[in-house]
């Protein structure tokens, strides 16, 4: 039996509660982080299979997080996903250059977003 996958989700608590049962359906454990400044520390403790930013409040915090995380060889290949309400143009290009996968919530329903993440973890 394969080991259960574990992800860290960073975002708004109300939105996280909407996504939690969807991850359970795919047998993915979640650790939820509500404050961006705790994310790096949490990643180093939990050592997740992926980090998912779900409608983060401040885009710049995500880019700083990615830069700091990628400095650690142990986390160079950890998948990072940014799910926003509107991500395009220069912002999207910068995230892609940093190796972050982006999805736009709205056109994609939460079920499809979680299915996409589950496929990445296979």
N, C-alpha and C positions, 0 to 999 in steps of 0.2 A: 504494500500500500504506500503511495507516495506521501511525502511529508506535506503537511498543510502549509500553504503559502501565508505570508504575513506582510502586510503593508502598513505604512504610516499615512494617515490622511490628515492634512492640514486645512483647516477652514472653519466656517461658521457652524456652530453646534446644531442649529435647526436643520441645516442642509445635511450635515453629517448623519443625523438621525434618520433622514429619508434614505440615505444610501446604505446604512448599516445592514438592514435585512437583505438587501440585494447582494452584498458581499457574502453574507452567511449562506445564501443560496448556492454560491459558487465555492463554498468551503474555504473562504479566505478570511483569516483573522485580521482584525484591524486594531491599530493603536491610534487614538485620535489626539491631535495636538491642536489646541485652540489659540495658543500664542506663538507667533512666528519665532520669537527669540528663544524658544525652547526646542525648536525643531532639530537643530544640529546635534544638540546634546542627546535628544531622544533617539535619533538615528544611530548614534555611536553606541548607545546602550542596547537598543532593540535589534539592530542589524537586519533591517527589513529586506524583503525581496524587491520592494519598490517604494517610492515616495510619491504621493498624489496630492497636489495642491488643488483644492476644490473651491473655486471662486474666492481666492485670497483677496484681502482688502488692498494690499499694497504690492504692486507688481515689482517694484525695485527690490523689495525684500526677497523675492524669489530668486532674482538674478544674483544677489549677494550670497544667498544660501547655496546656490549651485556652485558658485566660484569657490566657496569655502569647502564644500563637500568634496569637490573634485580634486582638491589639494591632497586629500587622503587617498593613497593608493588602494586601500581596502574598499573604497566606495567609488572608484573610477567608473565602474560599469553598472552601478545600481541604476535601474530605470527610474526616470523622473518624469512625471506627467503633470501638465498644467491644464486644468479644465476651467475655462472662463466663460463669461457670458458674451464677450466679444474679444477675440484675439485674432489680430490680422496685421498685415503690413510690417512695419519695422519691428514692433514688439515681437511678433511671431518669428520673424527672421532671426532676431537676436537669440530667442529661446532655442530655436532649431540649431543654430550654430553652437550652442552650449550643450547640445545633445538632449534637449528636453522635448518630449512629444507633446503636442497641443491638441486639444479638442474644444469645440464650442458647445456649451450646454445651451439648450433651447431647441436648435434644430435637431440635436440628438437627445432622445429621452434618457433619463437616468439608467434604465435597463440596458440600453445599448452601450452607454459609457462603461458600465460595470462589465458587460460581456467583453468589450474591447480590452479592458485591463486584465481580465481573467485570461484572455488569449495571449497577452504579452507574458504572463507569468508561467505559461506552460513550458 
